[in-house]
Amino acid sequence: QVQLVESGGGLVQAGGSLRLSCAASGNIFSINVMGWYRQAPGKQRELVAAITSGNNTNYADSVRGRFAISRDNAKNTVYLQMNSLKREDTAVYYCNAIQERRTIKYNYWGRGTQVTVSS
């Protein structure tokens, strides 16, 4: 099992910045991909950004150039630096980890952290 704990959400004005953190613990071996998803009220959960164990990154078009995902393997932590925040970035942000054990992929989720961007 892998446990994921997010932190760093909050209320920020449009144009501001926040940094989210996600600390992984437990059986963290062979975590291949870590990422951030978000879900706004009435909308489906969507991928925001992801990073592989080889530090390859992927971003949603809506955040590319504003958000940056990074990973500190020594601390088992993934970060999401969010700059130039917009009201439409308001959502609950969830940390995700994909672990592969014996060719089976396991998906883990954190409980989420609220990000609210005001005008």
C-alpha positions as CSV (number, residue, x, y, z in Angstrom):
1,Q,0.0,0.0,0.0
2,V,1.0,3.6,-0.7
3,Q,-0.2,6.5,1.3
4,L,-0.3,10.0,-0.3
5,V,-0.8,13.2,1.7
6,E,-1.2,16.5,0.0
7,S,-0.6,19.9,1.4
8,G,-0.3,23.5,0.3
9,G,-3.7,24.3,-0.9
10,G,-5.6,27.5,0.0
11,L,-7.1,30.7,-1.1
12,V,-5.1,33.0,-3.5
13,Q,-6.0,35.9,-5.7
14,A,-5.9,35.6,-9.4
15,G,-2.4,36.0,-10.7
16,G,-0.9,34.6,-7.6
17,S,1.0,31.4,-6.9
18,L,0.8,28.3,-4.8
19,R,2.9,25.2,-4.4
20,L,1.3,21.9,-3.6
21,S,3.2,19.0,-2.1
22,C,2.4,15.3,-2.0
23,A,4.4,13.1,0.3
24,A,4.3,9.3,-0.4
25,S,4.8,6.7,2.3
26,G,4.4,3.0,2.8
27,N,5.4,0.5,0.1
28,I,6.8,3.1,-2.3
29,F,9.0,0.9,-4.4
30,S,8.4,0.9,-8.2
31,I,6.2,4.0,-8.2
32,N,6.6,4.8,-11.9
33,V,4.4,7.9,-12.3
34,M,3.2,10.6,-9.9
35,G,0.8,13.2,-10.9
36,W,-1.8,15.8,-10.0
37,Y,-5.4,15.8,-11.0
38,R,-8.1,18.2,-10.2
39,Q,-11.9,18.2,-9.9
40,A,-14.0,21.3,-10.0
41,P,-17.7,21.3,-8.9
42,G,-19.9,19.6,-11.5
43,K,-16.9,18.5,-13.6
44,Q,-15.0,15.4,-14.1
45,R,-11.6,14.8,-12.6
46,E,-8.9,15.8,-15.0
47,L,-5.1,15.4,-15.3
48,V,-3.2,18.5,-14.5
49,A,0.4,17.3,-14.7
50,A,2.4,14.0,-14.3
51,I,6.0,13.1,-13.9
52,T,7.7,9.7,-14.5
53,S,10.5,8.2,-12.5
54,G,12.8,9.3,-15.3
55,N,11.5,12.9,-14.9
56,N,9.5,13.0,-18.1
57,T,6.6,15.4,-17.6
58,N,3.2,15.9,-19.1
59,Y,0.8,18.8,-18.7
60,A,-2.7,19.7,-19.5
61,D,-2.9,22.3,-22.2
62,S,-4.8,24.6,-19.8
63,V,-1.8,24.8,-17.4
64,R,1.2,24.4,-19.6
65,G,3.6,27.3,-19.1
66,R,2.0,28.3,-15.8
67,F,2.4,25.1,-13.7
68,A,5.5,23.0,-13.1
69,I,5.7,19.5,-11.6
70,S,8.8,18.2,-10.0
71,R,9.8,15.2,-7.9
72,D,12.2,14.8,-5.0
73,N,12.9,11.0,-4.9
74,A,15.0,11.4,-1.7
75,K,12.0,12.8,0.1
76,N,9.4,10.7,-1.8
77,T,7.6,13.9,-2.6
78,V,6.1,15.5,-5.7
79,Y,5.4,19.2,-6.0
80,L,3.2,21.3,-8.2
81,Q,4.2,24.9,-8.6
82,M,1.3,26.9,-9.8
83,N,1.9,30.4,-11.1
84,S,-0.4,33.0,-12.8
85,L,-3.4,31.3,-11.2
86,K,-6.8,31.9,-12.8
87,R,-10.3,31.5,-11.3
88,E,-10.8,28.5,-13.5
89,D,-8.0,26.7,-11.6
90,T,-10.3,26.5,-8.6
91,A,-10.7,22.9,-7.7
92,V,-9.8,20.1,-5.4
93,Y,-6.4,18.9,-6.4
94,Y,-5.6,15.2,-5.9
95,C,-2.2,13.5,-5.8
96,N,-1.9,10.3,-7.8
97,A,0.7,7.5,-7.9
98,I,0.9,4.6,-10.2
99,Q,2.9,1.6,-9.0
100,E,3.8,-1.4,-11.0
101,R,4.3,-4.7,-9.1
102,R,4.7,-7.9,-11.0
103,T,3.3,-6.4,-14.2
104,I,0.1,-5.2,-12.4
105,K,-0.4,-1.5,-12.1
106,Y,-1.9,-0.1,-8.9
107,N,-3.4,3.4,-8.7
108,Y,-3.3,5.4,-5.4
109,W,-5.0,8.7,-4.5
110,G,-4.6,11.2,-1.8
111,R,-7.6,12.8,-0.1
112,G,-7.2,16.1,-2.0
113,T,-6.5,19.7,-1.2
114,Q,-8.7,22.6,-2.0
115,V,-7.3,25.4,-4.2
116,T,-9.5,28.5,-4.5
117,V,-8.6,31.4,-6.8
118,S,-10.5,34.6,-6.2
119,S,-10.8,37.5,-8.6
